[in-house]
Every structure is written in structure tokens, then in C-alpha cells.
Amino acid sequence: MHAIGLFRPFLTDPALRLAALLMMLYGAFSASVTPYVSTLAVNAFGLGDAGFALVLVAASLVSVASAVGLGILADQRSNRRLVAIVAVSAMLLGVLAVPATGAASAFVLAHALALPLSTVIFGHIFAFARLAASAHPPDTRNAILATLRALFALPFIVVLPLWSLAFSRGTGLMTIYPVAAVLAALMLALTYARWPREGTTRWQDPRSGLSFAGSLRELAVPRVLARVALLGTVNGAITLYIVLIALVMTETPGRGPADVALYVGFVAGLEVPFMMASPLIARHLPRNTLILIGTVLYMVHLVAMPMLVATPYLWLLPLPAAAGGALVMTLPIAYLQDLLGARPGAGVSLLAVQRLAGDIFAAAAFALGTWIAGYAFVAVLGAGLAIAGITTLWLLDRN
């Protein structure tokens, strides 16, 4: 599909248009908050490396529990709108709590409880868009989801350079929270006003017909969980990149928050054209082979980033990061949803389980790596684990 064709469904279909707007707002929210959480935890709120690792684990547990529970509820009742409202409300409360008190306890509650609960909105926007895409020709559906994922990355191109400019002029890091609150409030208003109620769409949001226990048993099939865990190793490496970039930059003479914003912005900006091209590439290579290629490219960036941070060569790394990231952030979404294709909410739950596995891997690599040798060794541990996991997945699915 050409560029105009990729965006046409979002211009003509109100449901997909809503999904696109919410995804871009969520991208702007994530660009404003995510890159700075680690340095705020370690340096501003004094949690230290070990304390931040515990926050990561707690956040993962809350995230997966809420995603599984709310995903099953959404499948049982076909009420994805209520789940979306709950998630975005938690997002808003989380970013309001930290600046309201400025206390470390508020930071921990926000980033270990409220904001992890809110992450289910990402998967439910995809589930909503996947259902809406069912009303479009089959050959356009993968392109619709790939374009939606690219729309999440698009705001990084604008938001992060603005933060870089603001930080270079002396703006404090805590300013991210009121800005994020405005974005969350816009998401809540859009969700409440525009998310369609049950029975008002031309496509059907099916009810699962399963009890809560039955839905959990469906998720716990060994062949499914094994693949989710293996994909989680890549998710862990992505988490490590977000954790390490701020810590490595702020501890390197001549670098700082402005460089963090520029680097993450370059990576996200370059991801967009690669994501838009991924449906075309997927016609020529199997999905698992592309995920493996993307993982290798992304790990080159992860390992090299702390080694080259003090040199000008650092600015070459966004290219392999974006090329690999476009594949490992887009293709696994469809892979996981295809494992339980008849259950959109269960597909969201699998995304959360993958994120849980990834965050546990990331927290373990971060704790062990910083204890043994430092941030560079953390990157090597995470990259080795990711390549081993995806190679195993490729071997399992090669036939």
C-alpha cells in the first residue's frame, strides 16, 4: 500500500480515527514520562539501583494482573469502553499524585501501581482497532495495525525535541508530570465522549462465553505461555534501553536530559518509516525471521549505546535501533493476538504477560548487572538473553 492508502482507513472510519487519536496522545504521554523515570527514581527520589529494580518488578506484577483481569472482563461483557475509561483515569491520577506531594512514596505509588494499571490502554486500543479493521478488506488489516503502531511513535519526533529544548533552558524534570496530566485528561475526555458503546458499531465485539477460571486456563496453555515468555526476552531488552538511556546519559560528562530527549526522539522518529514499510517487507520474509532480524539489530544498539555514549559515534546508533525496533515492536503484537485470535481481550492479556516476562527479565538483568560490573554489563546481559530467547522461538516455529 502507498502512503496515502495506509492512512485512508483512519480518515474514513470513525472507530479507527479514534484509535489513531488515542494512540498519538498516548505516544506523547509516553514520550514525556518514560525516558526519565529511571533517573528520577535513582537520582531525584533517592531509590537507588536496587530500589528502582523493585519498582520495576512491582509495576510488572500490577500491569499483568490488571491486563489479564480487565482483558477477561472485556471479553466476557464486550465492554471495552469501561476498561478504557478505568485505565486512562488511573493514568491521570498517577501523574497528578507525584507533583502534588513531591514525595518518594507518591512516586513509588504512581509508578508501581497507578501507571502500570493504565498501560492496559495500549493493548485495548489495539484490540479495538483490530475489531474495527475486521470491517475492512483482509489484505489491509495488517497494514492498519502496523500504521497504528507507527502513530504511537510519531509524537516522539515532536515531543522529545521540545523537551530537549526545555531542559537545555533549565526546565526541571518534574515538569513532565503536569504536561503528562494534560495529555491524560485529553485522552479521558476523548474516550468518554467517542468510544462506542456496546451494540453501536457495524462490527461485532464478541463475548467469550467463558468463566474467569476458564479464561485463565485458556491463557495457561503451555505452548502459548512458552512463546509469550520467549517474546518477553525482547520486551525486556526494550525496557532496559529505556531504563539505561537516562542513567547512562546523565552520568556521562557533557551529556544530560537534553541528550536523552534527542536520542530517544531520533530513534522514535526513524522507527516511523520502518514501521510503515514493515507490511511490505512481511510479504517477502516469514514473520518469525523478521522478528529475529529485528532483535539482532536492536541488540547491536543496546550493547553499543553505553560503550559509545561519550563519543560522537553514539548518534549513529539510532539507525539500527529504529530498524530493529520497528520489527520487534510491531510484529509481536499480531503474533500474540493470532495465538488467541477469537479473544481480543485475551490477546491484550498475552501482551501484558509478555510485558511481565520482559520486565522481570529486565529487572533481573539490571540488578545482577549493576551488582557485578555496571550499566554496560546490564546491556550485554539483556542483549544475550533476548537473542537466545528469539532464536529459540524461531526454532520452535520454523516449520
RODO-2510 file (C-alpha; in nm, 4 decimals, decimal comma):
residues 399
     n   res          X          Y          Z
     1     m     0,0000     0,0000     0,0000
     2     h     0,1240     0,3533    -0,0768
     3     a     0,1473     0,6173     0,1960
     4     i    -0,1954     0,7730     0,1324
     5     g    -0,3541     0,4296     0,1219
     6     l    -0,2048     0,3425     0,4599
     7     f    -0,3791     0,6375     0,6247
     8     r    -0,7080     0,6256     0,4316
     9     p    -0,8867     0,3843     0,6735
    10     f    -0,8069     0,6189     0,9629
    11     l    -0,9523     0,9150     0,7762
    12     t    -1,2751     0,7446     0,6685
    13     d    -1,3565     0,5138     0,9633
    14     p    -1,4610     0,6931     1,2888
    15     a    -1,3529     0,3994     1,5081
    16     l    -1,0067     0,3839     1,3545
    17     r    -0,9837     0,7630     1,3690
    18     l    -1,0496     0,7477     1,7446
    19     a    -0,7893     0,4716     1,7839
    20     a    -0,5358     0,6857     1,5962
    21     l    -0,6025     0,9954     1,8087
    22     l    -0,5783     0,7994     2,1339
    23     m    -0,2610     0,6248     2,0202
    24     m    -0,0918     0,9533     1,9287
    25     l    -0,1894     1,1102     2,2615
    26     y    -0,0594     0,8024     2,4427
    27     g     0,2616     0,8289     2,2416
    28     a     0,3028     1,1915     2,3501
    29     f     0,2336     1,0886     2,7109
    30     s     0,4926     0,8102     2,6971
    31     a     0,7495     1,0353     2,5296
    32     s     0,7062     1,2848     2,8127
    33     v     0,7318     1,0391     3,1030
    34     t     0,9009     0,7085     3,0172
    35     p     1,2566     0,8208     2,9282
    36     y     1,3026     0,9961     3,2640
    37     v     1,1542     0,7507     3,5152
    38     s     1,4843     0,5754     3,5899
    39     t     1,6860     0,8916     3,6562
    40     l     1,4038     1,0381     3,8661
    41     a     1,3864     0,7181     4,0735
    42     v     1,7614     0,6784     4,1226
    43     n     1,8761     1,0407     4,1422
    44     a     1,5805     1,2662     4,2281
    45     f     1,3894     1,0423     4,4716
    46     g     1,6903     0,8520     4,6057
    47     l     1,5633     0,4978     4,5495
    48     g     1,8980     0,3725     4,4175
    49     d     1,9520     0,0967     4,1617
    50     a     1,8144    -0,1790     4,3873
    51     g     1,5078     0,0249     4,4838
    52     f     1,4311     0,1039     4,1221
    53     a     1,4630    -0,2661     4,0306
    54     l     1,1959    -0,3415     4,2935
    55     v     0,9688    -0,0725     4,1465
    56     l     1,0092    -0,2382     3,8043
    57     v     0,9076    -0,5783     3,9425
    58     a     0,6080    -0,4362     4,1326
    59     a     0,4972    -0,2409     3,8247
    60     s     0,5180    -0,5570     3,6142
    61     l     0,3035    -0,7567     3,8549
    62     v     0,0377    -0,4840     3,8713
    63     s     0,0448    -0,4408     3,4941
    64     v    -0,0068    -0,8068     3,4128
    65     a    -0,2681    -0,8621     3,6855
    66     s    -0,4757    -0,5667     3,5670
    67     a    -0,4350    -0,6525     3,1992
    68     v    -0,5334    -1,0168     3,2458
    69     g    -0,8253    -0,9335     3,4733
    70     l    -0,9570    -0,6432     3,2659
    71     g    -0,8940    -0,8302     2,9391
    72     i    -1,1003    -1,1269     3,0533
    73     l    -1,3714    -0,8893     3,1804
    74     a    -1,3789    -0,7104     2,8444
    75     d    -1,4167    -1,0422     2,6588
    76     q    -1,6904    -1,1593     2,8951
    77     r    -1,9007    -0,8431     2,8760
    78     s    -1,7971    -0,6854     2,5430
    79     n    -1,7416    -0,3649     2,7393
    80     r    -1,4050    -0,2368     2,6251
    81     r    -1,5200     0,1229     2,6797
    82     l    -1,5374     0,0839     3,0600
    83     v    -1,1921    -0,0762     3,0680
    84     a    -1,0506     0,2132     2,8655
    85     i    -1,2059     0,4726     3,0985
    86     v    -1,0655     0,2960     3,4081
    87     a    -0,7180     0,2732     3,2517
    88     v    -0,6977     0,6371     3,1434
    89     s    -0,8353     0,7548     3,4797
    90     a    -0,5539     0,5648     3,6549
    91     m    -0,3064     0,7306     3,4188
    92     l    -0,4349     1,0758     3,5097
    93     l    -0,4325     1,0064     3,8848
    94     g    -0,0793     0,8700     3,8675
    95     v     0,0769     1,1753     3,7041
    96     l    -0,1166     1,4118     3,9310
    97     a    -0,0047     1,2350     4,2509
    98     v     0,3714     1,2872     4,2103
    99     p     0,3833     1,6691     4,1759
   100     a     0,1016     1,7067     4,4297
   101     t     0,3275     1,5885     4,7134
   102     g     0,6776     1,5634     4,5686
   103     a     0,7340     1,2658     4,7988
   104     a     0,9183     0,9450     4,7131
   105     s     0,6167     0,7461     4,8360
   106     a     0,3935     0,9208     4,5804
   107     f     0,6465     0,8430     4,3065
   108     v     0,6506     0,4748     4,4041
   109     l     0,2698     0,4524     4,4207
   110     a     0,2349     0,6238     4,0842
   111     h     0,4965     0,4137     3,9020
   112     a     0,4359     0,0838     4,0794
   113     l     0,0539     0,0960     4,0903
   114     a    -0,1427     0,3636     3,9020
   115     l     0,0625     0,3968     3,5827
   116     p     0,1207     0,0187     3,5420
   117     l    -0,2564    -0,0329     3,5661
   118     s    -0,3052     0,2313     3,2982
   119     t    -0,0767     0,0523     3,0492
   120     v    -0,3654    -0,1772     2,9520
   121     i    -0,4949     0,1096     2,7385
   122     f    -0,2248     0,0375     2,4790
   123     g    -0,3429    -0,3200     2,4233
   124     h    -0,7110    -0,2277     2,4324
   125     i    -0,6654     0,0403     2,1677
   126     f    -0,5084    -0,2306     1,9511
   127     a    -0,7900    -0,4748     2,0302
   128     f    -1,0454    -0,2053     1,9470
   129     a    -0,8657    -0,1234     1,6204
   130     r    -0,8333    -0,4920     1,5294
   131     l    -1,2091    -0,5323     1,5678
   132     a    -1,2739    -0,2172     1,3640
   133     a    -1,0293    -0,3390     1,0974
   134     s    -1,2416    -0,6541     1,0536
   135     a    -1,4837    -0,4361     0,8549
   136     h    -1,2065    -0,3609     0,6038
   137     p    -1,0607    -0,5865     0,3306
   138     p    -0,8416    -0,8681     0,4715
   139     d    -0,5324    -0,7570     0,2812
   140     t    -0,5388    -0,4167     0,4552
   141     r    -0,5709    -0,5330     0,8178
   142     n    -0,2025    -0,5960     0,8934
   143     a    -0,1174    -0,2597     0,7392
   144     i    -0,3796    -0,0900     0,9593
   145     l    -0,2248    -0,2319     1,2780
   146     a     0,1298    -0,1518     1,1630
   147     t     0,0266     0,2061     1,0844
   148     l    -0,1421     0,2376     1,4245
   149     r     0,1806     0,1268     1,5961
   150     a     0,3709     0,3844     1,3894
   151     l     0,1274     0,6535     1,5066
   152     f     0,2335     0,5738     1,8649
   153     a     0,5946     0,6540     1,7720
   154     l     0,5115     0,9636     1,5655
   155     p     0,4655     1,2068     1,8600
   156     f     0,8152     1,1243     1,9859
   157     i     0,9518     1,3158     1,6859
   158     v     0,7827     1,6367     1,8039
   159     v     0,7616     1,5972     2,1812
   160     l     1,1177     1,4910     2,2606
   161     p     1,2930     1,7756     2,0764
   162     l     1,0640     2,0155     2,2631
   163     w     1,1661     1,8571     2,5937
   164     s     1,5311     1,8744     2,4865
   165     l     1,4926     2,2480     2,4250
   166     a     1,3102     2,2961     2,7554
   167     f     1,5703     2,1055     2,9581
   168     s     1,8583     2,2886     2,7896
   169     r     1,6986     2,6138     2,9105
   170     g     1,6799     2,4952     3,2716
   171     t     1,3340     2,3408     3,2975
   172     g     1,3186     2,0901     3,5846
   173     l     1,2483     1,7216     3,5209
   174     m     0,9373     1,7307     3,7408
   175     t     0,7680     1,9457     3,4741
   176     i     0,6949     1,6261     3,2825
   177     y     0,4128     1,5423     3,5223
   178     p     0,1757     1,8399     3,4704
   179     v     0,2292     1,8159     3,0933
   180     a     0,1509     1,4441     3,1050
   181     a    -0,1602     1,5199     3,3114
   182     v    -0,2938     1,7446     3,0334
   183     l    -0,2401     1,4660     2,7775
   184     a    -0,4095     1,2090     3,0037
   185     a    -0,7052     1,4431     3,0571
   186     l    -0,7469     1,4795     2,6793
   187     m    -0,7409     1,1001     2,6429
   188     l    -1,0040     1,0620     2,9142
   189     a    -1,2318     1,3203     2,7510
   190     l    -1,1997     1,1530     2,4088
   191     t    -1,2555     0,8057     2,5497
   192     y    -1,5661     0,9093     2,7415
   193     a    -1,7152     1,1069     2,4523
   194     r    -1,6208     0,8981     2,1478
   195     w    -1,5556     0,5347     2,2433
   196     p    -1,8615     0,3492     2,1078
   197     r    -2,0942     0,1702     2,3452
   198     e    -2,1824    -0,1963     2,3041
   199     g    -2,4003    -0,2696     2,0019
   200     t    -2,3465     0,0636     1,8262
   201     t    -2,0805    -0,0464     1,5731
   202     r    -2,1014    -0,2238     1,2382
   203     w    -1,8579    -0,4919     1,3635
   204     q    -1,9217    -0,7311     1,6483
   205     d    -1,7180    -0,7334     1,9700
   206     p    -1,7763    -1,0988     2,0670
   207     r    -1,8407    -1,2234     2,4183
   208     s    -1,6104    -1,5084     2,5174
   209     g    -1,8749    -1,7203     2,6934
   210     l    -1,6025    -1,8384     2,9333
   211     s    -1,5889    -1,8114     3,3100
   212     f    -1,2970    -1,6273     3,4680
   213     a    -1,1303    -1,9588     3,5548
   214     g    -1,1919    -2,0903     3,2037
   215     s    -1,0346    -1,7812     3,0528
   216     l    -0,7292    -1,8214     3,2741
   217     r    -0,6956    -2,1853     3,1685
   218     e    -0,7074    -2,0735     2,8047
   219     l    -0,4150    -1,8371     2,8678
   220     a    -0,2174    -2,1002     3,0599
   221     v    -0,1747    -2,3464     2,7711
   222     p     0,2000    -2,4382     2,7778
   223     r     0,2590    -2,3826     2,4052
   224     v     0,1124    -2,0327     2,4395
   225     l     0,2946    -1,9358     2,7598
   226     a     0,6287    -2,0627     2,6273
   227     r     0,6042    -1,8395     2,3219
   228     v     0,4914    -1,5411     2,5263
   229     a     0,7877    -1,5839     2,7631
   230     l     1,0340    -1,6134     2,4745
   231     l     0,8964    -1,2951     2,3173
   232     g     0,9239    -1,1364     2,6606
   233     t     1,3030    -1,1517     2,6411
   234     v     1,2915    -0,8931     2,3617
   235     n     1,0463    -0,6812     2,5560
   236     g     1,2948    -0,6943     2,8444
   237     a     1,5706    -0,5571     2,6217
   238     i     1,3442    -0,2711     2,5108
   239     t     1,2724    -0,1949     2,8785
   240     l     1,6466    -0,1968     2,9523
   241     y     1,7060     0,0570     2,6751
   242     i     1,4520     0,2951     2,8282
   243     v     1,5984     0,2381     3,1762
   244     l     1,9628     0,2728     3,0724
   245     i     1,9461     0,5661     2,8325
   246     a     1,8693     0,8257     3,1016
   247     l     2,1086     0,6777     3,3580
   248     v     2,3983     0,6432     3,1129
   249     m     2,3466     0,9901     2,9657
   250     t     2,3121     1,1753     3,2965
   251     e     2,6228     1,0077     3,4425
   252     t     2,8431     1,0900     3,1404
   253     p     3,0241     1,4285     3,1453
   254     g     2,8896     1,6530     2,8722
   255     r     2,5593     1,4648     2,8450
   256     g     2,2286     1,5300     3,0186
   257     p     1,8469     1,5226     2,9945
   258     a     1,8504     1,7210     2,6703
   259     d     2,0638     1,4497     2,5053
   260     v     1,8252     1,1831     2,6365
   261     a     1,5345     1,3580     2,4665
   262     l     1,7218     1,3982     2,1375
   263     y     1,8453     1,0389     2,1275
   264     v     1,5075     0,8832     2,2081
   265     g     1,3475     1,1244     1,9610
   266     f     1,5855     1,0201     1,6836
   267     v     1,5153     0,6519     1,7492
   268     a     1,1373     0,7011     1,7542
   269     g     1,1414     0,9281     1,4521
   270     l     1,3350     0,6793     1,2425
   271     e     1,1072     0,3966     1,3614
   272     v     0,8078     0,5528     1,1879
   273     p     0,9153     0,4961     0,8237
   274     f     1,0462     0,1490     0,9112
   275     m     0,7129     0,0605     1,0732
   276     m     0,5231     0,1895     0,7725
   277     a     0,7387    -0,0303     0,5489
   278     s     0,7054    -0,3428     0,7654
   279     p     0,3841    -0,4704     0,5940
   280     l     0,5664    -0,4582     0,2588
   281     i     0,8712    -0,6402     0,3965
   282     a     0,6488    -0,9010     0,5624
   283     r     0,5284    -1,0150     0,2194
   284     h     0,8749    -1,1496     0,1388
   285     l     1,0009    -1,2998     0,4677
   286     p     0,8322    -1,5073     0,7412
   287     r     0,7233    -1,3093     1,0468
   288     n     0,9472    -1,5003     1,2897
   289     t     1,2516    -1,4479     1,0677
   290     l     1,1820    -1,0740     1,0656
   291     i     1,1462    -1,0722     1,4450
   292     l     1,4834    -1,2497     1,4720
   293     i     1,6495    -0,9999     1,2351
   294     g     1,4953    -0,7088     1,4237
   295     t     1,6169    -0,8485     1,7560
   296     v     1,9771    -0,8747     1,6365
   297     l     1,9725    -0,5169     1,5041
   298     y     1,8194    -0,3836     1,8252
   299     m     2,0730    -0,5672     2,0423
   300     v     2,3623    -0,4135     1,8480
   301     h     2,2266    -0,0749     1,9510
   302     l     2,1638    -0,1782     2,3136
   303     v     2,5159    -0,3157     2,3686
   304     a     2,6933    -0,0315     2,1863
   305     m     2,4982     0,2546     2,3465
   306     p     2,6722     0,2601     2,6911
   307     m     3,0083     0,1960     2,5237
   308     l     2,9810     0,4858     2,2792
   309     v     2,7871     0,7328     2,4955
   310     a     3,0845     0,9685     2,5379
   311     t     3,1685     0,9712     2,1646
   312     p     3,0089     1,1262     1,8545
   313     y     2,9535     0,7718     1,7212
   314     l     2,6614     0,7441     1,9631
   315     w     2,4484     0,9305     1,7092
   316     l     2,4883     0,6512     1,4521
   317     l     2,3091     0,4023     1,6780
   318     p     1,9504     0,5297     1,6280
   319     l     1,9567     0,3724     1,2796
   320     p     1,9935     0,0042     1,3882
   321     a     1,7773     0,0818     1,6915
   322     a     1,4930     0,2099     1,4720
   323     a     1,5238    -0,0615     1,2070
   324     g     1,5231    -0,3361     1,4680
   325     g     1,2687    -0,1658     1,6920
   326     a     1,0183    -0,1263     1,4087
   327     l     1,0159    -0,5051     1,3670
   328     v     1,0230    -0,6153     1,7320
   329     m     0,7618    -0,3618     1,8440
   330     t     0,5147    -0,4213     1,5592
   331     l     0,5223    -0,7865     1,4537
   332     p     0,4921    -0,9481     1,8011
   333     i     0,1581    -0,7697     1,8549
   334     a    -0,0046    -0,9553     1,5641
   335     y     0,1809    -1,2750     1,6595
   336     l     0,0370    -1,2738     2,0122
   337     q    -0,3130    -1,1805     1,9032
   338     d    -0,3070    -1,4633     1,6474
   339     l    -0,2327    -1,7148     1,9261
   340     l    -0,5840    -1,6473     2,0627
   341     g    -0,7421    -1,4847     1,7604
   342     a    -1,1049    -1,5201     1,8723
   343     r    -1,0425    -1,3398     2,2037
   344     p    -0,9412    -0,9736     2,1634
   345     g    -0,9232    -0,9246     2,5401
   346     a    -0,7212    -1,2417     2,5842
   347     g    -0,4852    -1,1125     2,3192
   348     v    -0,4413    -0,7999     2,5321
   349     s    -0,3727    -1,0265     2,8303
   350     l    -0,0995    -1,2036     2,6354
   351     l     0,0601    -0,8672     2,5584
   352     a     0,0608    -0,7994     2,9329
   353     v     0,2094    -1,1398     3,0149
   354     q     0,4792    -1,0721     2,7560
   355     r     0,5450    -0,7362     2,9216
   356     l     0,5572    -0,9024     3,2645
   357     a     0,8116    -1,1556     3,1411
   358     g     1,0117    -0,8771     2,9804
   359     d     1,0070    -0,6546     3,2887
   360     i     1,1133    -0,9427     3,5130
   361     f     1,3987    -1,0239     3,2760
   362     a     1,4912    -0,6540     3,2670
   363     a     1,4774    -0,6136     3,6452
   364     a     1,6907    -0,9265     3,6967
   365     a     1,9471    -0,8173     3,4364
   366     f     1,9545    -0,4656     3,5830
   367     a     2,0021    -0,5850     3,9420
   368     l     2,2614    -0,8505     3,8534
   369     g     2,4464    -0,6348     3,6001
   370     t     2,4794    -0,3306     3,8267
   371     w     2,5916    -0,5561     4,1141
   372     i     2,8624    -0,7241     3,9040
   373     a     3,0019    -0,4586     3,6727
   374     g     2,7748    -0,1623     3,5877
   375     y     2,5392    -0,0368     3,3189
   376     a     2,7418    -0,1649     3,0210
   377     f     2,7258    -0,5179     3,1584
   378     v     2,3486    -0,4794     3,2098
   379     a     2,3156    -0,4115     2,8356
   380     v     2,5237    -0,7190     2,7467
   381     l     2,3131    -0,9417     2,9756
   382     g     1,9859    -0,8131     2,8320
   383     a     2,1022    -0,8477     2,4726
   384     g     2,2303    -1,2035     2,5237
   385     l     1,9032    -1,3088     2,6846
   386     a     1,6957    -1,1541     2,4040
   387     i     1,8929    -1,3169     2,1229
   388     a     1,8780    -1,6559     2,2986
   389     g     1,5013    -1,6219     2,3528
   390     i     1,4148    -1,5207     1,9980
   391     t     1,6453    -1,7817     1,8453
   392     t     1,4609    -2,0460     2,0485
   393     l     1,1243    -1,9084     1,9312
   394     w     1,2431    -1,9152     1,5694
   395     l     1,3493    -2,2793     1,6074
   396     l     1,0128    -2,3702     1,7628
   397     d     0,8126    -2,2068     1,4833
   398     r     1,0421    -2,2612     1,1833
   399     n     0,8061    -2,5206     1,0308
***
